[in-house]
Amino acid sequence: MVANRSGAPDVRPLRRPTNVSLDRGLVEEARAHGINLSQACERGIAEQLARVRAEKWLEENRAALDSSNAYVEAHGLPLARFRQF
């Protein structure tokens, strides 16, 4: 990690110049509204990655979730007798 002028660690993410092809109409409208294309693209990629990671987690843990749900269906919640509601 690199330190900034004050000696504190620089926590800004490293940037990498990247070429992307975007719909011309979207680009023009985004610029007309003052939208930062780099930030918008980065936010969109981050949201897509979050969805993909969540789907992957569900896929990887499907057997455990199914097993837990089957147990609850067959036996009820393990600590149900302690519920206050």
Secondary structure, DSSP 8 states (H G I E B T S, - for coil): --B-TTSSB--S-----------HHHHHHHHHTT--HHHHHHHHHHHHHHHHHHHHHHHHHHHHHHHHHHHHHHH--TTGGG---
